[in-house]
């Protein structure tokens, strides 16, 4: 194992241990929580090292970048590729054809395009519905910041769950940026509450998954019910941005 892969493995295993401790602290089984290692802006070499380190699920934010890495690492099949960032409708085909899971489905127009592209290739894409719980204009997702307006979301969600080539599996959120994990905790609780509400409204749907929590607050997310946490910086290091020549 390369030095880089060994370093990533140590940090990955530490994150798993932290997840387990957080889960047990509230009586949860650690096996209920899966860790998505976020590799956005990281090089193909870093991603390959992460796979060598034993990371089974990789998360990408940008469709083109993710597809480039998937194609560059096509010799490796024992890894799941999850799209976790905002997807523009015109990028729907890239996601539908290349990724194993979408965490960030945030509107009906995108859902219909994904469904159509999946149908053309006879694929079924597992998806999570993204909700904006902080009411931030800069954030994607259905606006669920005001509980009084949740009923107004039901028609669109019903239409999404009816699409035959998408498999709705649960909910996702990215809370407002705060200084501490405790700042995020009320938003995590709110997503769990929204999950419970939607389960009553859509008893036939599988809404069991909750994707929330990043490097700064994933332990709180686990304590509040996350089944996916998305960790990048604390495992693979700071984001790598290209500089202008």
C-alpha positions in Angstrom: 0.0 0.0 0.0 1.4 3.4 -0.9 2.2 6.0 1.7 -0.7 8.2 0.6 -3.1 5.2 0.7 -1.9 4.3 4.2 -2.5 7.8 5.4 -6.0 7.9 4.0 -6.7 4.5 5.5 -5.7 5.6 9.0 -8.0 8.6 8.8 -10.8 6.6 7.2 -10.6 4.0 10.0 -10.5 6.8 12.6 -13.7 8.3 11.1 -15.4 4.9 11.2 -14.4 4.6 14.9 -15.8 8.1 15.6 -19.0 7.1 13.8 -19.3 4.0 15.9 -18.8 5.9 19.2 -21.4 8.5 18.2 -23.9 5.7 17.2 -23.5 3.8 20.4 -23.9 6.9 22.4 -27.5 7.0 21.4 -28.2 3.3 21.2 -27.7 2.9 17.5 -26.0 0.1 15.7 -22.9 1.6 13.9 -23.6 -0.7 10.9 -26.6 1.5 10.2 -24.3 4.4 9.1 -22.3 4.4 5.9 -19.4 6.7 5.2 -19.2 8.5 1.9 -15.6 9.8 1.3 -15.9 13.0 -0.6 -13.3 13.4 -3.3 -14.5 16.5 -5.1 -11.6 18.6 -6.5 -9.1 15.8 -5.6 -6.9 14.3 -8.2 -7.3 10.9 -9.8 -4.2 9.8 -7.9 -5.8 10.7 -4.6 -9.0 8.9 -5.5 -7.0 5.8 -6.5 -5.2 5.9 -3.2 -8.5 6.1 -1.4 -9.8 3.1 -3.2 -6.5 1.3 -2.4 -7.0 2.3 1.2 -10.3 0.3 1.2 -12.8 3.1 0.8 -16.0 1.6 -0.7 -18.1 4.7 -1.4 -16.8 7.9 -3.1 -18.8 11.1 -3.3 -18.4 13.7 -6.1 -20.0 17.2 -6.4 -19.6 18.0 -10.1 -20.9 15.6 -12.8 -18.1 16.2 -15.4 -15.3 15.9 -12.8 -16.9 12.7 -11.4 -17.4 11.1 -14.8 -13.7 11.9 -15.7 -12.6 10.0 -12.5 -15.0 7.1 -13.1 -13.6 6.7 -16.6 -10.0 7.1 -15.5 -10.5 4.4 -12.9 -12.7 2.1 -15.0 -10.3 -0.8 -14.2 -11.7 -0.7 -10.6 -15.2 -2.0 -10.0 -15.4 -2.5 -6.3 -16.5 1.0 -5.5 -19.7 3.0 -5.5 -19.8 6.5 -7.0 -22.3 8.8 -5.3 -23.3 12.2 -6.7 -23.8 14.5 -3.7 -23.7 18.0 -5.3 -26.3 20.1 -7.1 -27.2 18.7 -10.5 -28.3 21.0 -13.3 -31.0 19.6 -15.5 -28.7 19.6 -18.5 -26.3 17.3 -16.6 -29.0 14.8 -15.9 -27.7 12.3 -18.5 -24.2 12.2 -17.0 -25.6 11.4 -13.6 -28.1 8.9 -14.8 -25.6 6.9 -16.8 -22.6 7.0 -14.6 -23.4 7.2 -10.9 -24.7 4.5 -8.5 -26.6 6.9 -6.2 -27.8 10.5 -6.2 -28.0 12.3 -2.8 -29.2 15.6 -4.2 -32.4 15.4 -6.2 -34.0 18.8 -5.6 -36.7 19.4 -8.2 -39.3 17.6 -10.3 -37.9 18.7 -13.6 -34.5 17.1 -12.9 -36.3 14.0 -11.6 -38.2 13.6 -14.9 -35.1 14.0 -16.9 -33.2 11.4 -14.8 -36.1 9.0 -15.1 -36.1 9.4 -18.9 -32.4 8.8 -19.3 -32.5 5.8 -16.9 -35.4 4.3 -18.9 -33.3 4.5 -22.1 -30.6 2.4 -20.6 -32.9 0.2 -18.4 -31.4 1.5 -15.2 -33.0 2.3 -11.9 -31.2 5.1 -10.0 -31.5 5.2 -6.2 -32.0 8.9 -5.1 -32.4 11.0 -2.0 -34.6 14.1 -1.9 -32.7 17.2 -0.9 -34.3 19.7 1.4 -33.2 23.2 2.3 -33.9 23.5 6.0 -32.3 26.9 6.6 -34.2 28.9 4.0 -30.9 30.0 2.3 -31.3 31.3 -1.2 -27.8 30.0 -2.0 -28.7 26.4 -1.1 -30.4 23.9 -3.4 -33.3 21.7 -2.3 -37.0 21.9 -1.7 -37.6 24.7 0.8 -38.6 23.0 4.0 -37.5 25.7 6.4 -41.0 26.4 7.6 -42.9 23.3 8.9 -46.2 25.1 8.2 -45.4 24.8 4.5 -44.5 21.1 4.4 -47.9 20.1 3.0 -47.2 22.3 0.0 -44.3 20.0 -1.0 -46.4 16.8 -1.1 -47.6 17.0 -4.7 -44.2 17.3 -6.2 -42.8 14.6 -4.0 -45.7 12.3 -4.9 -44.8 12.9 -8.6 -41.2 12.0 -8.0 -42.0 8.8 -6.1 -44.2 7.7 -9.0 -41.3 7.8 -11.5 -40.6 4.2 -12.4 -36.8 4.5 -13.0 -36.0 6.4 -9.8 -35.9 4.6 -6.5 -36.5 7.2 -3.8 -34.6 6.0 -0.7 -34.8 8.9 1.7 -33.8 12.5 2.5 -30.7 14.7 2.4 -29.7 18.1 3.7 -26.8 20.5 4.0 -27.5 22.8 6.9 -26.3 26.4 7.0 -22.6 26.8 7.7 -21.9 27.2 11.4 -19.0 27.2 13.7 -19.8 24.1 15.6 -21.6 20.8 15.3 -24.1 22.0 17.8 -25.1 24.7 15.4 -26.0 22.0 12.9 -27.8 19.7 15.3 -31.2 21.5 15.2 -31.2 21.1 11.4 -30.4 17.4 11.6 -33.3 17.0 14.0 -35.5 18.9 11.7 -34.7 16.5 8.8 -35.4 13.5 11.0 -38.8 15.1 11.9 -39.4 15.7 8.1 -38.6 12.1 7.4 -41.2 11.0 10.0 -43.8 13.4 8.5 -43.2 12.1 4.9 -43.3 8.5 6.0 -46.9 9.1 7.2 -47.8 10.8 4.0 -46.2 8.2 1.8 -46.4 4.9 3.7 -45.5 2.8 0.5 -42.3 4.7 -0.2 -38.9 3.7 1.2 -37.7 6.8 3.0 -35.3 5.0 5.4 -32.1 6.8 4.4 -30.9 10.2 5.8 -27.8 11.8 4.3 -26.4 14.6 6.5 -23.2 15.5 8.3 -19.7 16.5 7.0 -16.2 16.6 8.5 -17.2 19.4 10.9 -20.4 17.8 12.3 -20.8 14.2 11.3 -20.9 12.8 14.9 -23.8 15.0 15.7 -25.5 13.9 12.5 -25.1 10.3 13.5 -26.6 10.9 16.9 -29.6 12.5 15.2 -30.2 9.7 12.8 -27.9 9.9 9.7 -27.5 6.8 7.7 -25.0 8.4 5.3 -22.4 10.9 6.4 -20.3 12.8 3.8 -16.7 13.3 4.9 -13.9 14.7 2.7 -11.3 17.1 4.3 -10.6 15.1 7.4 -9.9 11.9 5.4 -8.4 13.0 2.0 -7.2 16.5 2.9 -8.1 20.0 1.8 -9.7 20.5 -1.5 -7.3 20.9 -4.4 -8.1 23.8 -6.7 -6.4 24.6 -9.9 -4.6 27.9 -9.9 -4.5 30.3 -12.9 -1.2 30.2 -14.8 
